[in-house]
Each structure stands twice: as structure tokens, then as C-alpha cells.
Amino acid sequence: MPQELETVIERPGIKFHLVKTKKYKTNLIVLKIKAPLNEEDATFRALLPYVLESGTENFNTSTELHSYLEELYGAHFYSDLQKKGEYHVISFWLEIANDKFLATRDHLLRKGIALLSEIIFHPKRKGDSFDPDIANKEKRTLKQRIQSIYDDKMRYANLRLVEEMCKGEPYAIPVYGLLEKVDSITPESLFAYYKRVLKEDEFDLYIVGDIDVDEVTRLCDEQFPLEERKRITLSNSTNVSPTNEEKVVVERQDIMQGKLNIGYRTTVRYGDEGYFALQVFNGIFGGFPHSKLFINVREKESLAYYAASRLESHKGLLLVMTGIEPKNYEKALSIIKEQMKAMKNGDFSEEELSQTKAMIQNQMLETFDTSRGIVEVLYHNIISASNVTLEEWNVKIKGVTKEDVIQIGNHIYEDTIYFLTGLEA
């Protein structure tokens, strides 16, 4: 699907991103709200969307809200949080049937946009405070959500690697905030933060489906009135220059399977010229089942339950994740380092290169095959302040050469080794 089909309409405090397509029988409405990631606000921000979706002026409880969603032919609504580089992003997702496919016209899209507007602008409140019952309930749920990360050792190891690697940087802050800060949040202080969000944050509203662009623009203008605000663009001042000094962190818990994770810094981010070569580098190194990590660490040596790598595209990090027997730490680490050295030396075939580029292109096409995927890809351009189209993506990936991959390897530096292991030495 050509990215040029996105119509972007700027209004005070918000951009409307309208994607007209007849591919789906539903319409997707997504509101993304971003602000710089910081320790002071992160826990407020992690709590806010769940309080907003738990009660409004017209729907006093989440049960009433979900009953109304059922009336809208089973519309599906949820919220989530993401870290995109050093931005903290709240997202609200509403997927609703396109009534062109129904026996009667119920103006579902209009009702969906109005519902999302009510959740954002008309929460259940008591004066300048959120409803205390809702706020306290969601505080308990947030603490459980944070605790669940500590109970899932794969997620926990990923979290700890980033905390150690990015210590002192905003990116080290967990997406769900800090457990020790939850109790201090009151319904009044959360409401005060909510008013700041409406006044200061950057709003982007995406609507994907078989829509009338002019009509939807009018509906959005009616339902999302915001004040002008200064757009916040983060500088690269928080980005740490790679060094040749490697940090090793060993943490012991009562576990059987060890987690060996390694963080590498790159100087490349989404939208940069070298980003496409970095994508290919990661694909050959650890991104796919044919990758060097999977074959050499997991398959040939049987050292890992899993072995893979991924990019944090807006932060410029390459992260390796493996699950190993604690006794295999030295050998697994040695083989991982050998694979990185092999990549930098160009020890990979043209066949591996071609296979990886094809898989990356197929992955992108699969992503663009869903309305949710379209929104996520388009939002990369907002975070990076760039304008990478799907056509450009395919052309640039296809054009990556072996020399490009080797050259980008010279911009990848090992930073932190994190090993979560058992209590026994």
C-alpha cells in the first residue's frame, strides 16, 4: 500500500492522519499522545490511560463502556504504552465495523470518534480530581502490571539490560514507571497531570479505512478541539557516544535458566541513511531463523533455549537476548562475540544477504497488510521527524550491499553485558 495515501491535516495541538483504503471491513481509530520520557512523569503517564478508559461522564464504569462497545457491533477498544526512543507514547485503539457492510447505516465511525473524544476529554471526575475509586483500583492494577515484569525473567532481563546500559539517560526509565512512585499518586495529582497532557503533549489521530476524508476531517475538528502548543523535538544531547569500555553486570536470583543479554550502541537511528544497512546487519546477525546467532549459538552448539537480536530503532541500540544454562555463560558469550566479529569482517554470503533483504521486505509488507501495522509504520515518521515511504523503504533495503553492511558494522560498539543467573556460583 503506497504511503502517499496518507492525508495529513494539521490543527492546533493535533495532526489528523487519514488513510483511505477499501482493504478492510472495519475502520481503525488510533490516538497517539507523546511527551519526552522522564522519571518525574513516567508513573503518572503509565496510570493515566487506564483511569481514562475506566469511566466517563456518560459511562460511569468500564462495564458500561464495554456494554456500549457491544452495541457498536462489537467494537474493540484498548490502550497501551510504548517507549519510542526517549519519547513516552500513550495510545488508544478503537476498531469498529464499517457500516457500509451492515444492513443498516448506524453512523458507526461518527459514534466511534465521539466515544474516543469522550474518553479523552470527559473522564469521570469529582471537581479537579479523578474518581477516587477508579484511581485507586487502577493504581493496584498498575503495581501488578509492574510486578509481572519482575516475574517474567525474559522481560525482566531485557528491562535490566536497558537500565544498566542507559543509566542516567531517560531511556532507562521503564515504560510502566516506577513501583515505588505509584502510592504517592493521588486522584488530584493525577488529574493535574492529565490537564498538563491536554495542554502540552503532541497528539496524532490516525483513522484507517474506507472513509470520506472530508467528512472525517469535519468530525475530527468537532471532537478534538485542542489549543496550539509548542512541538517538542528532542535533541541528540541525551545520546551517549559509544566507547570501547565494556560493562559487565551479573545478577543472581533463584532461577534455573540464565539470561545472557548484551547491549550494543550504534550511531544510527530510524530515518538516518545508514538505517537500512543496520536493518540488514541485524537480520543476518540475529533477527531471523537463518541468522548467525540462531544457527551458531542455538542450533550448532545447543547452548541456548533462544538466541536473537533486535533493534531499538529510535534509540540506536542493538540488543542480544539469549536463554542459557548458567554453566554455559563463557562459551555462549564467546560465540556471540565471534558472530559479531564475523559480521564486521564480512564473513557472510551473498545468499545470506539476499535472503535477509527478502525477509525484511516481506516483513514490512505483512506489517502494511494490517491497519494496525500501517499506523505503527506511519508513526515512525512522527517520532523520527522524517518521511520514509514504503516505496523508499523497499528501494533502500533492496539496494543495501555487502560493503554497506560491513561499513555499518564499524558503527556498532559493545556496551553492556547483563547476565541473570542462579544463586549458586
C-alpha positions as CSV (number, residue, x, y, z in Angstrom):
1,M,0.0,0.0,0.0
2,P,1.6,3.3,-1.0
3,Q,2.3,5.6,1.9
4,E,1.3,8.5,-0.2
5,L,-2.4,7.6,0.5
6,E,-1.9,9.1,4.0
7,T,-3.6,12.5,4.1
8,V,-2.1,14.7,7.0
9,I,-4.2,17.6,8.2
10,E,-2.6,19.9,10.9
11,R,-4.8,21.5,13.5
12,P,-3.8,23.3,16.7
13,G,-2.3,20.7,19.0
14,I,-3.1,17.7,16.8
15,K,-2.5,16.2,13.4
16,F,-5.1,14.1,11.7
17,H,-3.6,11.2,9.6
18,L,-6.3,9.8,7.3
19,V,-5.6,6.7,5.3
20,K,-8.3,5.8,2.8
21,T,-8.4,2.2,1.8
22,K,-11.1,-0.4,0.8
23,K,-9.0,-3.3,2.1
24,Y,-10.7,-3.7,5.5
25,K,-14.3,-4.3,6.7
26,T,-13.5,-2.3,9.8
27,N,-12.3,1.2,10.5
28,L,-9.4,1.8,12.9
29,I,-9.2,4.9,15.0
30,V,-5.9,5.4,16.9
31,L,-4.9,8.4,19.1
32,K,-1.2,8.6,20.0
33,I,-0.1,11.1,22.6
34,K,3.6,11.6,23.1
35,A,5.9,13.5,25.5
36,P,9.5,13.3,26.5
37,L,10.3,10.4,28.7
38,N,11.3,11.5,32.3
39,E,11.3,10.0,35.7
40,E,9.0,12.6,37.2
41,D,6.1,11.9,34.9
42,A,6.6,8.3,33.8
43,T,4.4,6.7,36.5
44,F,1.7,9.3,36.1
45,R,1.7,8.6,32.4
46,A,1.6,4.8,32.9
47,L,-1.5,5.2,35.1
48,L,-3.4,7.8,33.1
49,P,-4.8,5.8,30.1
50,Y,-6.2,3.1,32.3
51,V,-8.0,5.6,34.5
52,L,-9.4,7.4,31.5
53,E,-10.8,4.2,30.0
54,S,-12.4,3.2,33.3
55,G,-15.2,5.8,33.4
56,T,-16.5,8.9,31.6
57,E,-19.4,11.4,32.2
58,N,-21.8,9.2,30.2
59,F,-20.3,5.7,31.0
60,N,-19.6,5.7,34.8
61,T,-17.9,2.3,34.8
62,S,-15.8,0.2,32.4
63,T,-18.7,-2.3,32.4
64,E,-21.0,0.4,31.0
65,L,-18.4,1.4,28.4
66,H,-17.9,-2.2,27.2
67,S,-21.7,-2.7,27.0
68,Y,-21.8,0.3,24.7
69,L,-18.9,-1.1,22.6
70,E,-21.0,-4.3,22.2
71,E,-23.9,-2.2,20.9
72,L,-21.5,-0.8,18.3
73,Y,-21.4,-4.3,16.7
74,G,-18.7,-5.5,19.0
75,A,-16.2,-2.6,18.6
76,H,-12.8,-3.3,20.2
77,F,-11.1,-0.7,22.4
78,Y,-7.9,-0.8,24.4
79,S,-4.9,1.4,25.4
80,D,-1.2,0.8,25.7
81,L,2.1,2.5,26.3
82,Q,5.4,2.5,24.4
83,K,8.9,3.9,24.6
84,K,9.9,5.3,21.2
85,G,13.4,6.5,21.6
86,E,13.2,8.9,24.5
87,Y,9.5,9.7,24.0
88,H,6.8,8.1,26.1
89,V,3.7,7.3,24.0
90,I,0.2,6.6,25.1
91,S,-2.0,5.0,22.5
92,F,-5.8,4.5,22.4
93,W,-7.1,2.0,19.8
94,L,-10.7,1.6,18.6
95,E,-11.6,-0.8,15.9
96,I,-15.2,-0.5,14.7
97,A,-17.2,-2.1,11.9
98,N,-17.6,-0.2,8.7
99,D,-21.4,0.2,8.4
100,K,-21.1,0.1,4.6
101,F,-21.1,-3.7,5.2
102,L,-24.1,-3.7,7.5
103,A,-27.8,-3.9,6.7
104,T,-28.5,-0.5,8.3
105,R,-26.4,2.7,8.4
106,D,-25.7,3.4,12.1
107,H,-23.0,6.1,11.6
108,L,-20.5,3.9,13.4
109,L,-17.5,5.9,12.5
110,R,-19.0,9.1,13.9
111,K,-20.0,7.3,17.1
112,G,-16.5,5.8,17.4
113,I,-14.8,9.2,17.0
114,A,-17.2,10.7,19.5
115,L,-16.6,7.9,22.0
116,L,-12.8,8.3,21.8
117,S,-13.3,12.0,22.3
118,E,-15.4,11.4,25.4
119,I,-12.8,9.1,26.9
120,I,-10.1,11.7,26.4
121,F,-12.0,15.0,27.2
122,H,-14.8,13.9,29.6
123,P,-13.5,11.5,32.2
124,K,-15.4,10.6,35.3
125,R,-14.3,13.2,37.8
126,K,-15.1,14.9,41.1
127,G,-14.2,18.5,40.7
128,D,-10.5,18.8,40.0
129,S,-10.0,15.1,40.8
130,F,-10.4,11.8,39.1
131,D,-12.9,9.4,40.8
132,P,-11.0,8.1,43.8
133,D,-12.4,4.5,43.4
134,I,-11.3,4.3,39.8
135,A,-7.9,5.9,40.5
136,N,-7.2,3.6,43.5
137,K,-8.3,0.5,41.6
138,E,-6.0,1.3,38.6
139,K,-3.1,2.0,41.0
140,R,-3.4,-1.5,42.3
141,T,-3.6,-2.8,38.8
142,L,-0.5,-0.8,37.7
143,K,1.5,-2.2,40.6
144,Q,0.5,-5.7,39.5
145,R,1.5,-4.9,35.9
146,I,4.9,-3.7,37.0
147,Q,5.4,-6.7,39.3
148,S,4.5,-9.1,36.4
149,I,7.7,-7.9,34.6
150,Y,9.8,-9.0,37.5
151,D,8.1,-12.4,37.5
152,D,8.7,-12.9,33.7
153,K,12.5,-13.4,33.7
154,M,12.9,-12.8,29.9
155,R,11.2,-9.4,30.1
156,Y,13.0,-8.7,33.4
157,A,16.4,-9.3,31.8
158,N,15.5,-7.0,28.9
159,L,14.5,-4.3,31.4
160,R,17.6,-4.7,33.5
161,L,19.9,-4.6,30.5
162,V,18.5,-1.3,29.4
163,E,18.5,0.1,32.9
164,E,22.2,-0.7,33.3
165,M,23.2,0.2,29.8
166,C,21.3,3.6,29.8
167,K,21.8,4.5,33.4
168,G,21.3,8.3,33.7
169,E,19.5,8.6,30.4
170,P,15.7,8.9,30.0
171,Y,15.6,5.6,28.1
172,A,16.5,3.7,31.2
173,I,13.1,4.6,32.7
174,P,10.7,1.6,32.5
175,V,7.6,2.1,30.2
176,Y,5.2,1.4,33.2
177,G,7.1,3.8,35.5
178,L,8.4,3.0,38.9
179,L,6.8,0.8,41.5
180,E,7.9,3.0,44.4
181,K,6.2,6.1,42.9
182,V,2.7,4.6,42.5
183,D,1.4,5.0,46.0
184,S,2.3,8.7,46.1
185,I,0.0,9.5,43.2
186,T,-3.4,10.9,44.3
187,P,-6.6,11.3,42.3
188,E,-6.0,15.1,42.5
189,S,-2.3,15.0,41.4
190,L,-3.2,12.6,38.5
191,F,-5.9,15.0,37.3
192,A,-3.5,17.9,37.5
193,Y,-1.1,15.9,35.3
194,Y,-3.9,15.0,32.9
195,K,-4.6,18.7,32.4
196,R,-0.9,19.2,31.6
197,V,-1.1,16.4,29.0
198,L,-4.1,18.1,27.2
199,K,-2.2,21.4,27.2
200,E,1.4,20.3,26.3
201,D,1.6,16.8,24.7
202,E,1.7,16.1,21.0
203,F,-1.4,14.4,19.7
204,D,-1.7,12.4,16.4
205,L,-5.0,10.9,15.4
206,Y,-5.0,8.1,12.8
207,I,-8.1,6.8,11.0
208,V,-7.6,3.9,8.6
209,G,-10.4,2.5,6.5
210,D,-12.9,3.1,3.7
211,I,-13.6,6.7,4.7
212,D,-14.7,10.0,3.3
213,V,-11.7,12.2,4.0
214,D,-13.7,15.5,4.1
215,E,-16.4,14.1,6.3
216,V,-13.9,12.5,8.7
217,T,-11.9,15.8,8.9
218,R,-15.1,17.6,9.9
219,L,-15.9,15.0,12.6
220,C,-12.4,15.2,14.0
221,D,-12.5,19.0,14.0
222,E,-15.7,18.8,16.1
223,Q,-14.5,16.2,18.5
224,F,-10.8,17.0,19.1
225,P,-10.5,20.7,19.8
226,L,-7.1,21.4,21.3
227,E,-5.0,24.5,21.9
228,E,-1.9,25.3,19.9
229,R,1.3,24.2,21.7
230,K,5.0,24.2,21.0
231,R,6.1,21.0,19.3
232,I,8.8,19.3,21.4
233,T,11.8,17.9,19.4
234,L,14.4,16.1,21.4
235,S,18.0,16.9,20.6
236,N,20.7,14.2,20.5
237,S,22.2,15.6,23.6
238,T,21.0,12.7,25.7
239,N,22.6,10.2,23.3
240,V,25.8,8.7,24.8
241,S,28.7,8.3,22.5
242,P,29.9,4.7,22.1
243,T,33.0,3.7,24.0
244,N,35.3,0.7,23.9
245,E,34.8,0.1,27.6
246,E,32.5,-2.9,28.2
247,K,30.4,-3.1,31.4
248,V,29.6,-6.5,32.9
249,V,26.6,-6.8,35.3
250,V,25.9,-10.1,37.0
251,E,22.7,-10.5,39.0
252,R,21.7,-13.6,41.0
253,Q,18.2,-14.9,41.7
254,D,16.7,-18.3,42.5
255,I,16.3,-19.4,38.8
256,M,17.3,-22.4,36.7
257,Q,17.7,-20.8,33.3
258,G,20.2,-18.0,32.9
259,K,19.6,-14.9,30.7
260,L,22.6,-13.5,28.9
261,N,21.7,-10.2,27.2
262,I,24.2,-7.9,25.5
263,G,23.6,-4.3,24.5
264,Y,25.4,-2.6,21.6
265,R,25.3,1.1,20.8
266,T,25.1,2.3,17.2
267,T,25.2,5.8,15.9
268,V,22.2,5.1,13.6
269,R,18.5,5.8,14.1
270,Y,15.3,5.5,12.1
271,G,15.4,7.9,9.2
272,D,19.2,8.0,9.0
273,E,20.8,7.0,5.8
274,G,22.6,4.0,7.4
275,Y,19.4,2.7,9.0
276,F,18.6,0.3,6.1
277,A,22.1,-1.3,6.2
278,L,21.6,-1.6,10.0
279,Q,18.3,-3.4,9.5
280,V,20.1,-5.9,7.2
281,F,23.0,-6.3,9.6
282,N,20.7,-7.1,12.4
283,G,18.7,-9.6,10.2
284,I,21.9,-11.6,9.3
285,F,23.3,-11.3,12.9
286,G,20.3,-12.3,15.0
287,G,17.0,-11.1,13.5
288,F,15.8,-14.3,11.7
289,P,15.9,-18.1,12.0
290,H,18.7,-18.2,9.5
291,S,20.8,-15.7,11.5
292,K,24.2,-16.3,12.9
293,L,23.1,-16.2,16.5
294,F,20.3,-18.7,15.9
295,I,22.4,-21.1,13.9
296,N,25.7,-20.9,15.9
297,V,24.6,-20.4,19.4
298,R,21.3,-22.4,19.5
299,E,21.4,-24.9,16.7
300,K,25.1,-26.0,16.2
301,E,26.3,-25.7,19.8
302,S,22.9,-26.2,21.6
303,L,23.9,-23.6,24.1
304,A,20.7,-21.5,24.2
305,Y,17.0,-22.1,24.5
306,Y,16.6,-19.0,22.4
307,A,19.1,-16.6,20.8
308,A,18.1,-13.5,18.9
309,S,18.8,-9.8,18.4
310,R,16.6,-6.7,17.8
311,L,16.9,-3.0,17.2
312,E,15.7,-0.2,19.3
313,S,15.3,1.9,16.2
314,H,14.7,5.3,17.7
315,K,17.5,5.0,20.3
316,G,20.2,3.4,18.2
317,L,20.6,0.2,20.2
318,L,21.1,-3.3,19.1
319,L,20.2,-5.8,21.8
320,V,21.0,-9.5,22.0
321,M,18.9,-11.8,24.1
322,T,19.7,-15.5,25.0
323,G,18.4,-18.0,27.5
324,I,21.2,-20.4,28.5
325,E,22.3,-22.8,31.2
326,P,24.3,-20.8,33.7
327,K,27.3,-23.1,33.3
328,N,27.5,-22.2,29.5
329,Y,28.0,-18.5,30.1
330,E,31.6,-18.2,29.0
331,K,31.2,-20.4,25.9
332,A,27.9,-18.7,24.8
333,L,29.4,-15.2,25.3
334,S,32.5,-16.2,23.3
335,I,30.4,-17.5,20.4
336,I,28.1,-14.4,20.4
337,K,31.2,-12.2,20.2
338,E,32.6,-14.3,17.4
339,Q,29.4,-13.8,15.4
340,M,29.6,-10.0,15.8
341,K,33.3,-10.1,14.7
342,A,32.4,-12.2,11.7
343,M,29.7,-9.7,10.7
344,K,32.1,-6.8,10.9
345,N,34.7,-8.8,8.9
346,G,32.1,-9.5,6.2
347,D,32.0,-13.2,6.9
348,F,28.6,-13.8,5.4
349,S,27.5,-14.9,2.0
350,E,25.6,-13.1,-0.8
351,E,22.9,-15.7,-0.3
352,E,22.5,-14.7,3.4
353,L,22.4,-11.1,2.3
354,S,19.7,-11.7,-0.3
355,Q,17.6,-13.9,1.9
356,T,17.7,-11.3,4.7
357,K,16.7,-8.5,2.4
358,A,13.8,-10.5,1.1
359,M,12.6,-11.4,4.6
360,I,12.8,-7.8,5.7
361,Q,10.7,-6.7,2.7
362,N,8.2,-9.4,3.3
363,Q,8.0,-8.5,7.0
364,M,7.3,-4.9,6.0
365,L,4.6,-5.9,3.5
366,E,3.0,-8.1,6.2
367,T,3.0,-5.2,8.6
368,F,1.3,-3.0,6.0
369,D,-1.2,-5.7,5.4
370,T,-3.0,-4.8,8.7
371,S,-4.5,-1.4,9.7
372,R,-2.6,-1.5,13.0
373,G,0.7,-2.1,11.2
374,I,0.0,0.8,8.9
375,V,-0.4,3.1,11.9
376,E,2.7,1.9,13.6
377,V,4.9,2.3,10.5
378,L,3.5,5.8,9.7
379,Y,4.1,6.8,13.3
380,H,7.8,6.1,13.0
381,N,8.0,9.2,10.8
382,I,6.4,11.3,13.6
383,I,8.9,10.1,16.2
384,S,11.9,10.5,13.9
385,A,10.8,13.7,12.2
386,S,11.4,12.0,8.9
387,N,9.3,11.0,5.9
388,V,10.3,7.4,4.9
389,T,7.7,6.0,2.4
390,L,7.1,2.3,1.9
391,E,8.4,2.7,-1.7
392,E,11.6,4.3,-0.4
393,W,11.9,1.6,2.3
394,N,11.8,-1.2,-0.3
395,V,14.2,0.6,-2.7
396,K,16.7,1.3,0.1
397,I,16.6,-2.2,1.6
398,K,17.0,-3.8,-1.9
399,G,20.0,-1.5,-2.6
400,V,21.9,-2.5,0.5
401,T,25.3,-4.1,-0.4
402,K,27.7,-6.3,1.5
403,E,30.0,-3.4,1.7
404,D,27.2,-1.3,3.3
405,V,26.6,-3.9,6.0
406,I,30.3,-4.2,6.8
407,Q,30.6,-0.4,7.0
408,I,27.7,-0.1,9.3
409,G,29.3,-2.8,11.5
410,N,32.1,-0.3,12.2
411,H,29.4,1.9,13.9
412,I,28.3,-0.9,16.4
413,Y,30.1,-1.0,19.7
414,E,29.6,-3.4,22.6
415,D,28.4,-1.5,25.7
416,T,26.9,-3.7,28.4
417,I,26.8,-7.5,29.2
418,Y,24.0,-8.4,31.6
419,F,23.8,-11.9,33.0
420,L,20.9,-13.1,35.2
421,T,22.0,-16.3,36.8
422,G,21.2,-18.7,39.6
423,L,22.2,-18.4,43.3
424,E,24.9,-21.0,43.1
425,A,28.4,-19.9,41.9
